[in-house]
Amino acid sequence: MNSEVASFKLRNIFGFGTKGFENGMATVQVVKTWGFMSADGKLAIAAKYEDANDFNGGFATVKTGGKW
């Protein structure tokens, strides 16, 4: 994929501010869906998920179709 996006929003952790990169990826919201941006600033995993958690140990959980 590795495409550029015009605007996105980083995940905000209540009380702890904006979340950054974990395992070289940042969870980003593009319009109303979530995906993952690589450290070079390109969308590495399409923003097609209802919700997404940050990478941890090389894995991330995502919500699609109402299921995690």
PQR file with spaces between the fields and no chain letter, atoms N, CA, C, O and H, PARSE charges and radii, in Angstrom:
ATOM       1  N    MET     1       0.840   -1.184    0.000 -0.4000 1.5000
ATOM       2  CA   MET     1       0.000    0.000    0.000 -0.0000 2.0000
ATOM       3  C    MET     1       0.883    1.244    0.000  0.5500 1.7000
ATOM       4  O    MET     1       1.033    1.870   -1.049 -0.5500 1.4000
ATOM       5  N    ASN     2       1.468    1.626    1.122 -0.4000 1.5000
ATOM       6  CA   ASN     2       2.414    2.733    1.267 -0.0000 2.0000
ATOM       7  C    ASN     2       2.011    4.005    0.525  0.5500 1.7000
ATOM       8  O    ASN     2       2.802    4.540   -0.251 -0.5500 1.4000
ATOM       9  H    ASN     2       1.346    1.117    1.974  0.4000 1.0000
ATOM      10  N    SER     3       0.805    4.492    0.751 -0.4000 1.5000
ATOM      11  CA   SER     3       0.337    5.706    0.098 -0.0000 2.0000
ATOM      12  C    SER     3       0.332    6.875    1.067  0.5500 1.7000
ATOM      13  O    SER     3       0.285    6.694    2.284 -0.5500 1.4000
ATOM      14  H    SER     3       0.162    4.057    1.382  0.4000 1.0000
ATOM      15  N    GLU     4       0.382    8.069    0.512 -0.4000 1.5000
ATOM      16  CA   GLU     4       0.359    9.272    1.324 -0.0000 2.0000
ATOM      17  C    GLU     4      -1.081    9.700    1.562  0.5500 1.7000
ATOM      18  O    GLU     4      -1.946    9.491    0.711 -0.5500 1.4000
ATOM      19  H    GLU     4       0.421    8.216   -0.476  0.4000 1.0000
ATOM      20  N    VAL     5      -1.336   10.297    2.713 -0.4000 1.5000
ATOM      21  CA   VAL     5      -2.666   10.806    3.026 -0.0000 2.0000
ATOM      22  C    VAL     5      -2.574   12.300    3.295  0.5500 1.7000
ATOM      23  O    VAL     5      -1.600   12.783    3.872 -0.5500 1.4000
ATOM      24  H    VAL     5      -0.633   10.467    3.404  0.4000 1.0000
ATOM      25  N    ALA     6      -3.613   13.030    2.864 -0.4000 1.5000
ATOM      26  CA   ALA     6      -3.616   14.479    3.011 -0.0000 2.0000
ATOM      27  C    ALA     6      -3.786   14.900    4.469  0.5500 1.7000
ATOM      28  O    ALA     6      -3.114   15.824    4.927 -0.5500 1.4000
ATOM      29  H    ALA     6      -4.404   12.637    2.396  0.4000 1.0000
ATOM      30  N    SER     7      -4.677   14.233    5.198 -0.4000 1.5000
ATOM      31  CA   SER     7      -4.847   14.570    6.608 -0.0000 2.0000
ATOM      32  C    SER     7      -5.225   13.325    7.394  0.5500 1.7000
ATOM      33  O    SER     7      -5.868   12.413    6.875 -0.5500 1.4000
ATOM      34  H    SER     7      -5.223   13.483    4.826  0.4000 1.0000
ATOM      35  N    PHE     8      -4.815   13.309    8.649 -0.4000 1.5000
ATOM      36  CA   PHE     8      -5.066   12.180    9.527 -0.0000 2.0000
ATOM      37  C    PHE     8      -5.036   12.671   10.964  0.5500 1.7000
ATOM      38  O    PHE     8      -4.623   13.798   11.241 -0.5500 1.4000
ATOM      39  H    PHE     8      -4.293   14.050    9.070  0.4000 1.0000
ATOM      40  N    LYS     9      -5.474   11.820   11.869 -0.4000 1.5000
ATOM      41  CA   LYS     9      -5.477   12.143   13.284 -0.0000 2.0000
ATOM      42  C    LYS     9      -4.817   10.994   14.033  0.5500 1.7000
ATOM      43  O    LYS     9      -5.129    9.828   13.788 -0.5500 1.4000
ATOM      44  H    LYS     9      -5.809   10.905   11.645  0.4000 1.0000
ATOM      45  N    LEU    10      -3.905   11.320   14.947 -0.4000 1.5000
ATOM      46  CA   LEU    10      -3.281   10.296   15.784 -0.0000 2.0000
ATOM      47  C    LEU    10      -4.209    9.967   16.944  0.5500 1.7000
ATOM      48  O    LEU    10      -5.022   10.797   17.353 -0.5500 1.4000
ATOM      49  H    LEU    10      -3.652   12.266   15.146  0.4000 1.0000
ATOM      50  N    ARG    11      -4.089    8.768   17.467 -0.4000 1.5000
ATOM      51  CA   ARG    11      -4.910    8.346   18.603 -0.0000 2.0000
ATOM      52  C    ARG    11      -4.548    9.184   19.825  0.5500 1.7000
ATOM      53  O    ARG    11      -3.371    9.394   20.117 -0.5500 1.4000
ATOM      54  H    ARG    11      -3.429    8.094   17.135  0.4000 1.0000
ATOM      55  N    ASN    12      -5.563    9.656   20.531 -0.4000 1.5000
ATOM      56  CA   ASN    12      -5.383   10.413   21.756 -0.0000 2.0000
ATOM      57  C    ASN    12      -5.770    9.512   22.923  0.5500 1.7000
ATOM      58  O    ASN    12      -6.904    9.039   23.004 -0.5500 1.4000
ATOM      59  H    ASN    12      -6.519    9.485   20.294  0.4000 1.0000
ATOM      60  N    ILE    13      -4.826    9.282   23.819 -0.4000 1.5000
ATOM      61  CA   ILE    13      -5.065    8.438   24.988 -0.0000 2.0000
ATOM      62  C    ILE    13      -5.531    9.342   26.120  0.5500 1.7000
ATOM      63  O    ILE    13      -4.790   10.223   26.555 -0.5500 1.4000
ATOM      64  H    ILE    13      -3.905    9.667   23.753  0.4000 1.0000
ATOM      65  N    PHE    14      -6.755    9.131   26.600 -0.4000 1.5000
ATOM      66  CA   PHE    14      -7.356    9.970   27.631 -0.0000 2.0000
ATOM      67  C    PHE    14      -6.391   10.202   28.799  0.5500 1.7000
ATOM      68  O    PHE    14      -5.963    9.260   29.467 -0.5500 1.4000
ATOM      69  H    PHE    14      -7.357    8.415   26.246  0.4000 1.0000
ATOM      70  N    GLY    15      -6.065   11.463   29.025 -0.4000 1.5000
ATOM      71  CA   GLY    15      -5.212   11.832   30.144 -0.0000 2.0000
ATOM      72  C    GLY    15      -3.723   11.689   29.897  0.5500 1.7000
ATOM      73  O    GLY    15      -2.918   12.130   30.718 -0.5500 1.4000
ATOM      74  H    GLY    15      -6.413   12.228   28.483  0.4000 1.0000
ATOM      75  N    PHE    16      -3.339   11.077   28.776 -0.4000 1.5000
ATOM      76  CA   PHE    16      -1.916   10.855   28.513 -0.0000 2.0000
ATOM      77  C    PHE    16      -1.436   11.507   27.233  0.5500 1.7000
ATOM      78  O    PHE    16      -0.263   11.369   26.883 -0.5500 1.4000
ATOM      79  H    PHE    16      -3.993   10.719   28.110  0.4000 1.0000
ATOM      80  N    GLY    17      -2.305   12.214   26.522 -0.4000 1.5000
ATOM      81  CA   GLY    17      -1.916   12.913   25.301 -0.0000 2.0000
ATOM      82  C    GLY    17      -1.956   12.025   24.074  0.5500 1.7000
ATOM      83  O    GLY    17      -2.597   10.975   24.065 -0.5500 1.4000
ATOM      84  H    GLY    17      -3.258   12.325   26.806  0.4000 1.0000
ATOM      85  N    THR    18      -1.267   12.461   23.050 -0.4000 1.5000
ATOM      86  CA   THR    18      -1.267   11.775   21.761 -0.0000 2.0000
ATOM      87  C    THR    18      -0.305   10.596   21.778  0.5500 1.7000
ATOM      88  O    THR    18       0.810   10.696   22.291 -0.5500 1.4000
ATOM      89  H    THR    18      -0.746   13.315   23.057  0.4000 1.0000
ATOM      90  N    LYS    19      -0.741    9.497   21.221 -0.4000 1.5000
ATOM      91  CA   LYS    19       0.080    8.290   21.126 -0.0000 2.0000
ATOM      92  C    LYS    19       0.921    8.357   19.858  0.5500 1.7000
ATOM      93  O    LYS    19       0.430    8.796   18.818 -0.5500 1.4000
ATOM      94  H    LYS    19      -1.647    9.416   20.805  0.4000 1.0000
ATOM      95  N    GLY    20       2.174    7.932   19.927 -0.4000 1.5000
ATOM      96  CA   GLY    20       3.070    7.987   18.775 -0.0000 2.0000
ATOM      97  C    GLY    20       3.338    6.617   18.183  0.5500 1.7000
ATOM      98  O    GLY    20       2.452    5.765   18.130 -0.5500 1.4000
ATOM      99  H    GLY    20       2.572    7.576   20.772  0.4000 1.0000
ATOM     100  N    PHE    21       4.565    6.416   17.740 -0.4000 1.5000
ATOM     101  CA   PHE    21       4.948    5.182   17.057 -0.0000 2.0000
ATOM     102  C    PHE    21       5.278    4.059   18.038  0.5500 1.7000
ATOM     103  O    PHE    21       5.944    4.274   19.051 -0.5500 1.4000
ATOM     104  H    PHE    21       5.285    7.108   17.782  0.4000 1.0000
ATOM     105  N    GLU    22       4.799    2.863   17.717 -0.4000 1.5000
ATOM     106  CA   GLU    22       5.140    1.629   18.420 -0.0000 2.0000
ATOM     107  C    GLU    22       5.504    0.617   17.346  0.5500 1.7000
ATOM     108  O    GLU    22       4.744    0.427   16.396 -0.5500 1.4000
ATOM     109  H    GLU    22       4.258    2.689   16.894  0.4000 1.0000
ATOM     110  N    ASN    23       6.642   -0.030   17.479 -0.4000 1.5000
ATOM     111  CA   ASN    23       7.094   -1.006   16.495 -0.0000 2.0000
ATOM     112  C    ASN    23       7.125   -0.416   15.085  0.5500 1.7000
ATOM     113  O    ASN    23       6.838   -1.113   14.112 -0.5500 1.4000
ATOM     114  H    ASN    23       7.259    0.125   18.251  0.4000 1.0000
ATOM     115  N    GLY    24       7.475    0.874   14.973 -0.4000 1.5000
ATOM     116  CA   GLY    24       7.604    1.526   13.678 -0.0000 2.0000
ATOM     117  C    GLY    24       6.302    1.935   13.020  0.5500 1.7000
ATOM     118  O    GLY    24       6.306    2.377   11.872 -0.5500 1.4000
ATOM     119  H    GLY    24       7.708    1.440   15.763  0.4000 1.0000
ATOM     120  N    MET    25       5.172    1.796   13.730 -0.4000 1.5000
ATOM     121  CA   MET    25       3.864    2.143   13.172 -0.0000 2.0000
ATOM     122  C    MET    25       3.098    3.026   14.153  0.5500 1.7000
ATOM     123  O    MET    25       3.232    2.888   15.369 -0.5500 1.4000
ATOM     124  H    MET    25       5.168    1.436   14.664  0.4000 1.0000
ATOM     125  N    ALA    26       2.292    3.935   13.604 -0.4000 1.5000
ATOM     126  CA   ALA    26       1.411    4.764   14.417 -0.0000 2.0000
ATOM     127  C    ALA    26      -0.024    4.506   13.962  0.5500 1.7000
ATOM     128  O    ALA    26      -0.301    4.425   12.765 -0.5500 1.4000
ATOM     129  H    ALA    26       2.183    4.047   12.616  0.4000 1.0000
ATOM     130  N    THR    27      -0.931    4.380   14.928 -0.4000 1.5000
ATOM     131  CA   THR    27      -2.344    4.194   14.626 -0.0000 2.0000
ATOM     132  C    THR    27      -2.913    5.549   14.241  0.5500 1.7000
ATOM     133  O    THR    27      -2.802    6.506   15.006 -0.5500 1.4000
ATOM     134  H    THR    27      -0.706    4.447   15.900  0.4000 1.0000
ATOM     135  N    VAL    28      -3.529    5.644   13.049 -0.4000 1.5000
ATOM     136  CA   VAL    28      -4.055    6.921   12.566 -0.0000 2.0000
ATOM     137  C    VAL    28      -5.506    6.781   12.120  0.5500 1.7000
ATOM     138  O    VAL    28      -5.934    5.731   11.640 -0.5500 1.4000
ATOM     139  H    VAL    28      -3.619    4.866   12.427  0.4000 1.0000
ATOM     140  N    GLN    29      -6.242    7.863   12.293 -0.4000 1.5000
ATOM     141  CA   GLN    29      -7.623    7.916   11.827 -0.0000 2.0000
ATOM     142  C    GLN    29      -7.674    8.795   10.588  0.5500 1.7000
ATOM     143  O    GLN    29      -7.225    9.941   10.609 -0.5500 1.4000
ATOM     144  H    GLN    29      -5.894    8.715   12.683  0.4000 1.0000
ATOM     145  N    VAL    30      -8.223    8.252    9.512 -0.4000 1.5000
ATOM     146  CA   VAL    30      -8.397    8.989    8.256 -0.0000 2.0000
ATOM     147  C    VAL    30      -9.904    9.061    8.034  0.5500 1.7000
ATOM     148  O    VAL    30     -10.549    8.044    7.777 -0.5500 1.4000
ATOM     149  H    VAL    30      -8.587    7.321    9.496  0.4000 1.0000
ATOM     150  N    VAL    31     -10.454   10.251    8.132 -0.4000 1.5000
ATOM     151  CA   VAL    31     -11.893   10.499    8.119 -0.0000 2.0000
ATOM     152  C    VAL    31     -12.500    9.759    9.313  0.5500 1.7000
ATOM     153  O    VAL    31     -12.334   10.219   10.443 -0.5500 1.4000
ATOM     154  H    VAL    31      -9.930   11.077    8.340  0.4000 1.0000
ATOM     155  N    LYS    32     -13.196    8.632    9.117 -0.4000 1.5000
ATOM     156  CA   LYS    32     -13.814    7.910   10.235 -0.0000 2.0000
ATOM     157  C    LYS    32     -13.262    6.509   10.442  0.5500 1.7000
ATOM     158  O    LYS    32     -13.739    5.792   11.321 -0.5500 1.4000
ATOM     159  H    LYS    32     -13.331    8.257    8.200  0.4000 1.0000
ATOM     160  N    THR    33     -12.274    6.102    9.662 -0.4000 1.5000
ATOM     161  CA   THR    33     -11.714    4.752    9.791 -0.0000 2.0000
ATOM     162  C    THR    33     -10.265    4.811   10.241  0.5500 1.7000
ATOM     163  O    THR    33      -9.605    5.846   10.143 -0.5500 1.4000
ATOM     164  H    THR    33     -11.886    6.685    8.948  0.4000 1.0000
ATOM     165  N    TRP    34      -9.782    3.674   10.738 -0.4000 1.5000
ATOM     166  CA   TRP    34      -8.436    3.594   11.307 -0.0000 2.0000
ATOM     167  C    TRP    34      -7.511    2.714   10.471  0.5500 1.7000
ATOM     168  O    TRP    34      -7.935    1.723    9.876 -0.5500 1.4000
ATOM     169  H    TRP    34     -10.318    2.833   10.817  0.4000 1.0000
ATOM     170  N    GLY    35      -6.234    3.104   10.444 -0.4000 1.5000
ATOM     171  CA   GLY    35      -5.203    2.337    9.765 -0.0000 2.0000
ATOM     172  C    GLY    35      -3.874    2.589   10.450  0.5500 1.7000
ATOM     173  O    GLY    35      -3.842    3.031   11.598 -0.5500 1.4000
ATOM     174  H    GLY    35      -5.890    3.908   10.928  0.4000 1.0000
ATOM     175  N    PHE    36      -2.778    2.313    9.762 -0.4000 1.5000
ATOM     176  CA   PHE    36      -1.458    2.431   10.370 -0.0000 2.0000
ATOM     177  C    PHE    36      -0.482    3.142    9.432  0.5500 1.7000
ATOM     178  O    PHE    36      -0.393    2.826    8.246 -0.5500 1.4000
ATOM     179  H    PHE    36      -2.803    1.954    8.829  0.4000 1.0000
ATOM     180  N    MET    37       0.245    4.107    9.990 -0.4000 1.5000
ATOM     181  CA   MET    37       1.230    4.881    9.243 -0.0000 2.0000
ATOM     182  C    MET    37       2.627    4.435    9.649  0.5500 1.7000
ATOM     183  O    MET    37       2.904    4.247   10.833 -0.5500 1.4000
ATOM     184  H    MET    37       0.173    4.364   10.954  0.4000 1.0000
ATOM     185  N    SER    38       3.496    4.269    8.675 -0.4000 1.5000
ATOM     186  CA   SER    38       4.878    3.896    8.950 -0.0000 2.0000
ATOM     187  C    SER    38       5.682    5.152    9.303  0.5500 1.7000
ATOM     188  O    SER    38       5.211    6.275    9.125 -0.5500 1.4000
ATOM     189  H    SER    38       3.271    4.422    7.713  0.4000 1.0000
ATOM     190  N    ALA    39       6.884    4.944    9.798 -0.4000 1.5000
ATOM     191  CA   ALA    39       7.727    6.045   10.240 -0.0000 2.0000
ATOM     192  C    ALA    39       8.104    6.994    9.109  0.5500 1.7000
ATOM     193  O    ALA    39       8.523    8.120    9.377 -0.5500 1.4000
ATOM     194  H    ALA    39       7.267    4.032    9.942  0.4000 1.0000
ATOM     195  N    ASP    40       7.968    6.572    7.844 -0.4000 1.5000
ATOM     196  CA   ASP    40       8.290    7.466    6.724 -0.0000 2.0000
ATOM     197  C    ASP    40       7.098    8.361    6.354  0.5500 1.7000
ATOM     198  O    ASP    40       7.157    9.109    5.378 -0.5500 1.4000
ATOM     199  H    ASP    40       7.628    5.657    7.625  0.4000 1.0000
ATOM     200  N    GLY    41       6.004    8.274    7.151 -0.4000 1.5000
ATOM     201  CA   GLY    41       4.859    9.149    6.950 -0.0000 2.0000
ATOM     202  C    GLY    41       3.859    8.681    5.908  0.5500 1.7000
ATOM     203  O    GLY    41       3.008    9.455    5.472 -0.5500 1.4000
ATOM     204  H    GLY    41       5.956    7.666    7.943  0.4000 1.0000
ATOM     205  N    LYS    42       3.955    7.430    5.509 -0.4000 1.5000
ATOM     206  CA   LYS    42       3.019    6.890    4.517 -0.0000 2.0000
ATOM     207  C    LYS    42       2.103    5.858    5.159  0.5500 1.7000
ATOM     208  O    LYS    42       2.489    5.170    6.104 -0.5500 1.4000
ATOM     209  H    LYS    42       4.647    6.801    5.864  0.4000 1.0000
ATOM     210  N    LEU    43       0.893    5.761    4.638 -0.4000 1.5000
ATOM     211  CA   LEU    43      -0.079    4.803    5.136 -0.0000 2.0000
ATOM     212  C    LEU    43       0.370    3.406    4.707  0.5500 1.7000
ATOM     213  O    LEU    43       0.316    3.062    3.526 -0.5500 1.4000
ATOM     214  H    LEU    43       0.579    6.320    3.870  0.4000 1.0000
ATOM     215  N    ALA    44       0.812    2.609    5.677 -0.4000 1.5000
ATOM     216  CA   ALA    44       1.335    1.279    5.388 -0.0000 2.0000
ATOM     217  C    ALA    44       0.237    0.223    5.407  0.5500 1.7000
ATOM     218  O    ALA    44       0.309   -0.764    4.675 -0.5500 1.4000
ATOM     219  H    ALA    44       0.855    2.888    6.636  0.4000 1.0000
ATOM     220  N    ILE    45      -0.787    0.427    6.248 -0.4000 1.5000
ATOM     221  CA   ILE    45      -1.943   -0.475    6.324 -0.0000 2.0000
ATOM     222  C    ILE    45      -3.176    0.397    6.173  0.5500 1.7000
ATOM     223  O    ILE    45      -3.388    1.329    6.949 -0.5500 1.4000
ATOM     224  H    ILE    45      -0.846    1.229    6.843  0.4000 1.0000
ATOM     225  N    ALA    46      -3.981    0.092    5.176 -0.4000 1.5000
ATOM     226  CA   ALA    46      -5.138    0.916    4.809 -0.0000 2.0000
ATOM     227  C    ALA    46      -6.025    1.277    5.998  0.5500 1.7000
ATOM     228  O    ALA    46      -6.225    0.473    6.909 -0.5500 1.4000
ATOM     229  H    ALA    46      -3.808   -0.665    4.546  0.4000 1.0000
ATOM     230  N    ALA    47      -6.546    2.484    5.970 -0.4000 1.5000
ATOM     231  CA   ALA    47      -7.488    2.951    6.992 -0.0000 2.0000
ATOM     232  C    ALA    47      -8.876    2.440    6.627  0.5500 1.7000
ATOM     233  O    ALA    47      -9.681    3.163    6.041 -0.5500 1.4000
ATOM     234  H    ALA    47      -6.384    3.136    5.230  0.4000 1.0000
ATOM     235  N    LYS    48      -9.145    1.184    6.982 -0.4000 1.5000
ATOM     236  CA   LYS    48     -10.414    0.560    6.628 -0.0000 2.0000
ATOM     237  C    LYS    48     -11.086   -0.101    7.827  0.5500 1.7000
ATOM     238  O    LYS    48     -12.064   -0.831    7.666 -0.5500 1.4000
ATOM     239  H    LYS    48      -8.491    0.597    7.458  0.4000 1.0000
ATOM     240  N    TYR    49     -10.566    0.151    9.028 -0.4000 1.5000
ATOM     241  CA   TYR    49     -11.067   -0.505   10.230 -0.0000 2.0000
ATOM     242  C    TYR    49     -11.917    0.446   11.070  0.5500 1.7000
ATOM     243  O    TYR    49     -11.673    1.652   11.095 -0.5500 1.4000
ATOM     244  H    TYR    49      -9.772    0.744    9.159  0.4000 1.0000
ATOM     245  N    GLU    50     -12.928   -0.114   11.764 -0.4000 1.5000
ATOM     246  CA   GLU    50     -13.790    0.675   12.637 -0.0000 2.0000
ATOM     247  C    GLU    50     -13.004    1.244   13.815  0.5500 1.7000
ATOM     248  O    GLU    50     -13.292    2.346   14.283 -0.5500 1.4000
ATOM     249  H    GLU    50     -13.126   -1.094   11.744  0.4000 1.0000
ATOM     250  N    ASP    51     -12.026    0.504   14.284 -0.4000 1.5000
ATOM     251  CA   ASP    51     -11.158    0.922   15.383 -0.0000 2.0000
ATOM     252  C    ASP    51      -9.891    0.101   15.304  0.5500 1.7000
ATOM     253  O    ASP    51      -9.863   -0.943   14.652 -0.5500 1.4000
ATOM     254  H    ASP    51     -11.792   -0.391   13.904  0.4000 1.0000
ATOM     255  N    ALA    52      -8.853    0.556   15.955 -0.4000 1.5000
ATOM     256  CA   ALA    52      -7.581   -0.167   15.940 -0.0000 2.0000
ATOM     257  C    ALA    52      -6.787    0.186   17.185  0.5500 1.7000
ATOM     258  O    ALA    52      -6.844    1.317   17.668 -0.5500 1.4000
ATOM     259  H    ALA    52      -8.875    1.404   16.485  0.4000 1.0000
ATOM     260  N    ASN    53      -6.052   -0.780   17.698 -0.4000 1.5000
ATOM     261  CA   ASN    53      -5.156   -0.557   18.819 -0.0000 2.0000
ATOM     262  C    ASN    53      -3.728   -0.490   18.305  0.5500 1.7000
ATOM     263  O    ASN    53      -3.428   -0.960   17.207 -0.5500 1.4000
ATOM     264  H    ASN    53      -6.006   -1.699   17.305  0.4000 1.0000
ATOM     265  N    ASP    54      -2.857    0.095   19.102 -0.4000 1.5000
ATOM     266  CA   ASP    54      -1.460    0.248   18.713 -0.0000 2.0000
ATOM     267  C    ASP    54      -0.757   -1.100   18.589  0.5500 1.7000
ATOM     268  O    ASP    54      -1.160   -2.090   19.200 -0.5500 1.4000
ATOM     269  H    ASP    54      -3.101    0.477   19.994  0.4000 1.0000
ATOM     270  N    PHE    55       0.299   -1.112   17.789 -0.4000 1.5000
ATOM     271  CA   PHE    55       1.133   -2.300   17.669 -0.0000 2.0000
ATOM     272  C    PHE    55       1.832   -2.549   18.998  0.5500 1.7000
ATOM     273  O    PHE    55       2.219   -1.612   19.697 -0.5500 1.4000
ATOM     274  H    PHE    55       0.626   -0.308   17.294  0.4000 1.0000
ATOM     275  N    ASN    56       1.988   -3.822   19.334 -0.4000 1.5000
ATOM     276  CA   ASN    56       2.698   -4.231   20.536 -0.0000 2.0000
ATOM     277  C    ASN    56       3.269   -5.615   20.256  0.5500 1.7000
ATOM     278  O    ASN    56       2.522   -6.561   20.007 -0.5500 1.4000
ATOM     279  H    ASN    56       1.674   -4.583   18.766  0.4000 1.0000
ATOM     280  N    GLY    57       4.571   -5.732   20.297 -0.4000 1.5000
ATOM     281  CA   GLY    57       5.202   -7.017   20.015 -0.0000 2.0000
ATOM     282  C    GLY    57       5.028   -7.469   18.579  0.5500 1.7000
ATOM     283  O    GLY    57       5.073   -8.665   18.290 -0.5500 1.4000
ATOM     284  H    GLY    57       5.178   -4.964   20.500  0.4000 1.0000
ATOM     285  N    GLY    58       4.828   -6.514   17.674 -0.4000 1.5000
ATOM     286  CA   GLY    58       4.695   -6.837   16.264 -0.0000 2.0000
ATOM     287  C    GLY    58       3.273   -7.096   15.804  0.5500 1.7000
ATOM     288  O    GLY    58       3.050   -7.381   14.627 -0.5500 1.4000
ATOM     289  H    GLY    58       4.792   -5.543   17.909  0.4000 1.0000
ATOM     290  N    PHE    59       2.300   -7.001   16.711 -0.4000 1.5000
ATOM     291  CA   PHE    59       0.898   -7.258   16.368 -0.0000 2.0000
ATOM     292  C    PHE    59       0.014   -6.107   16.827  0.5500 1.7000
ATOM     293  O    PHE    59       0.348   -5.393   17.773 -0.5500 1.4000
ATOM     294  H    PHE    59       2.481   -6.769   17.667  0.4000 1.0000
ATOM     295  N    ALA    60      -1.118   -5.935   16.147 -0.4000 1.5000
ATOM     296  CA   ALA    60      -2.122   -4.948   16.548 -0.0000 2.0000
ATOM     297  C    ALA    60      -3.498   -5.570   16.356  0.5500 1.7000
ATOM     298  O    ALA    60      -3.705   -6.364   15.438 -0.5500 1.4000
ATOM     299  H    ALA    60      -1.389   -6.516   15.379  0.4000 1.0000
ATOM     300  N    THR    61      -4.426   -5.211   17.215 -0.4000 1.5000
ATOM     301  CA   THR    61      -5.802   -5.691   17.055 -0.0000 2.0000
ATOM     302  C    THR    61      -6.610   -4.612   16.352  0.5500 1.7000
ATOM     303  O    THR    61      -6.394   -3.418   16.561 -0.5500 1.4000
ATOM     304  H    THR    61      -4.258   -4.567   17.960  0.4000 1.0000
ATOM     305  N    VAL    62      -7.548   -5.050   15.512 -0.4000 1.5000
ATOM     306  CA   VAL    62      -8.413   -4.121   14.786 -0.0000 2.0000
ATOM     307  C    VAL    62      -9.868   -4.582   14.910  0.5500 1.7000
ATOM     308  O    VAL    62     -10.145   -5.761   15.131 -0.5500 1.4000
ATOM     309  H    VAL    62      -7.723   -6.020   15.342  0.4000 1.0000
ATOM     310  N    LYS    63     -10.778   -3.634   14.764 -0.4000 1.5000
ATOM     311  CA   LYS    63     -12.214   -3.943   14.826 -0.0000 2.0000
ATOM     312  C    LYS    63     -12.797   -3.766   13.432  0.5500 1.7000
ATOM     313  O    LYS    63     -12.638   -2.714   12.811 -0.5500 1.4000
ATOM     314  H    LYS    63     -10.553   -2.677   14.584  0.4000 1.0000
ATOM     315  N    THR    64     -13.470   -4.795   12.947 -0.4000 1.5000
ATOM     316  CA   THR    64     -14.134   -4.750   11.667 -0.0000 2.0000
ATOM     317  C    THR    64     -15.396   -5.605   11.747  0.5500 1.7000
ATOM     318  O    THR    64     -15.375   -6.685   12.336 -0.5500 1.4000
ATOM     319  H    THR    64     -13.599   -5.649   13.451  0.4000 1.0000
ATOM     320  N    GLY    65     -16.480   -5.137   11.166 -0.4000 1.5000
ATOM     321  CA   GLY    65     -17.738   -5.856   11.247 -0.0000 2.0000
ATOM     322  C    GLY    65     -18.252   -5.995   12.666  0.5500 1.7000
ATOM     323  O    GLY    65     -18.981   -6.935   12.984 -0.5500 1.4000
ATOM     324  H    GLY    65     -16.497   -4.260   10.687  0.4000 1.0000
ATOM     325  N    GLY    66     -17.866   -5.045   13.527 -0.4000 1.5000
ATOM     326  CA   GLY    66     -18.295   -5.075   14.919 -0.0000 2.0000
ATOM     327  C    GLY    66     -17.543   -6.044   15.796  0.5500 1.7000
ATOM     328  O    GLY    66     -17.882   -6.200   16.969 -0.5500 1.4000
ATOM     329  H    GLY    66     -17.274   -4.281   13.269  0.4000 1.0000
ATOM     330  N    LYS    67     -16.520   -6.706   15.258 -0.4000 1.5000
ATOM     331  CA   LYS    67     -15.740   -7.691   16.017 -0.0000 2.0000
ATOM     332  C    LYS    67     -14.265   -7.327   16.028  0.5500 1.7000
ATOM     333  O    LYS    67     -13.743   -6.764   15.065 -0.5500 1.4000
ATOM     334  H    LYS    67     -16.244   -6.580   14.305  0.4000 1.0000
ATOM     335  N    TRP    68     -13.599   -7.657   17.132 -0.4000 1.5000
ATOM     336  CA   TRP    68     -12.158   -7.451   17.251 -0.0000 2.0000
ATOM     337  C    TRP    68     -11.439   -8.669   16.758  0.5500 1.7000
ATOM     338  O    TRP    68     -10.208   -8.706   16.770 -0.5500 1.4000
ATOM     339  H    TRP    68     -14.023   -8.115   17.914  0.4000 1.0000
